[in-house]
Amino acid sequence: MSLLFAPMNMQNSICFLTLWLQRTVFDSNLNITLIPLGIQRRVGSLPRILQRLQETKRTPEAKFASRLLSMLYGLQQSHILYHHVDIFSGEILGAVALADDLKPNVQVKPVKIFAEGVESTDGLTVIDEKERTFVKILENVNSTVFYDLFADRLNDTKQSAVIGSFYGQRRQWSRPPI
């Protein structure tokens, strides 16, 4: 049995691609930034993200993010099957790195994707100096800056939705345009 789908963290999202598609994406001319699992784990402190969100003004977006992350943290604490949910913060890191001035240390390196039908190596991404496929790899990021940027962006009233509830939005949609 071979690995049919391999997770690949590109930019700000994890894509589950067939190995052939993963190799095709890496062989393309797309601008790809990999966020290694170690970096995701380093900034993956849900309690620190939640603490930073609590210290700021509360927009509806910040409240939503805080409730969602609190729920994930609660699941992580109460159920062993959810011990890995802090990896979700890697998705947040990807979004913040893409949208804000995180000033991460990034290196461009040649990578090779193994997709040869061998279960033990399929999906493996390695740095290989002989390869012609170059991608950006996030080497380091300041976790405190990350937490601050995330909380500040969510609490930016200029970025916040004007309507703070579904019912308020529905009332606005029910009125004829002015």
N, C-alpha and C positions, 0 to 999 in steps of 0.2 A: 504494500500500500504506500503510495507516495503522497507527499504533501501537495494538495491541490491549490490551496490559497495561502499566500504568505502576507502577513501584515507589513505595511511599509508606511512609515511616517514621512509624508511629503508636505513641506510648507506647514500648514496648520491642520492637517487632517490625516487620519490613518486610513489608508486605502487597502482593502483586501482585494488583491488582484491575483489572477492566475499567474503562475510563475512566468509563463510566456509573455503576458501583458506587462508584468513587472520589468522583465528584461527589455521589452519594447520601449517602455517609458524611460528607462535609464539610458537606452541607446538613442533616444530622441534628442532634440535640441532644447528641451524644456529647462527652465531655470529651477533646479531642484535644491532644496536645503533639507538635509537630514538632521533630525534631532535625536541623538543617541539616547538609549534607554537610561544610561547613567545620568545624563543631564536632566532628563525628565524626573528621575527619582530624587535628584538633589534639590529640585525646586518643588517637589511634590508634597509639601507639608500642608495638608488641608487645614490643620489648626492655625497655622501662621497666615494663610490666605484669609480664613474666616476672621481672625483677630484684626487683620488690616481692614477688612470690609466693615467691621463694627466700629472702627475708629473714625470713620468718615461720615459725611452727610449721606442721607438715605434716599436715593432716587428709586423709582420702581424697578429699574434694571438691577441695581445693587441689592435690593431686597430679594428679588427673584434669584439672583446668583447666590446670595447668602443662604436662602432656604434650600436651594438645590444642593449646594456644597455641604450644608449641615446634614441633609438627609444622607448624602453619600458617606459622610464621616460617621454618622450614626450606624449605618449599615456595616461599615468597615469595623467599627468597635464591637458590634453585637453578633456578627455572623462571619465565621472563618472563610466562607466562600467569597466574601467581598473584601478580603485583605488587600487586593490589588487596585482598588478604586482610586487611590491617590495618583495612579498613572494618568487619570483623566486630566490632572493638572498639566500634563504634557501637551494636551490639546490646547489648553488655555495659553501655555507658553508659546506654542506655535502661532496662535492668533495675535498675541501681544508682540512677538518678535516680528511678525509680518506688518503689523499696523503702527507700531510705536517705535520710539527711539530707545530701544533697549541696549544698544551698543554691545552686542554680544561679540565674543571672539569667534570668528568663522575662518575656516581654512578650506581651500579648494584642493580636493584630492581625487585621484583616479580610483574608481571603484569597479568591482566585478560582481555580478550577480550569478550565483549558481542556479541553473535550471536545466538539469540534465537527467532528471528522472531517478536520482539517487536520494532516497528518503533522508539520509543523515546529513546531506549537504544542500538539498534544494531549498531555496529561499535565503541562503546565506549571502550576506553582503560583506565583502572584504575589500580592504585597500590593497590595490595591486598596481605597482608602478608601471607594469607593461600595458595596462588598459588605456584606451583612448577616451573613455567616458569619465568626465570630470563633474563632480557635484560639490556643493558647499556643505560642509559638515560643521555644525555648531559645536565648538570646542569648550566654551565656558560662558557662563552668564552669572551676573550678580543677582542672587535670589531676592535680596532686599529691594533692589531696584525693580525687579519683576513684580513683587507683591505690591509695591507702591504704584507702579504704572497701571496694573490691573484694577486696583481699587479706585485710583483717581479717574481712570477712563470710565468706569461704571458709574461714578458719582459726578460726572461732568454734566451739569444741568443743560448745557448747550447740546449735548448728545442725547439727552433723555427724551423719551416720548412725552408729549404734552399731556396726553390723557393717562391717568394713573390706574384705570380699571377697565375691565371688559365692558361693564355696563355703561360707563361714561363714553367709551368708544362707540358702542352700539347706538346710544342716543345721538351722538354726532353724525353717524352714518344715516340715521333715520330722517334727519332734517334735509330739506332740499338745499342744493348748493346756493351760495350767495352770489 
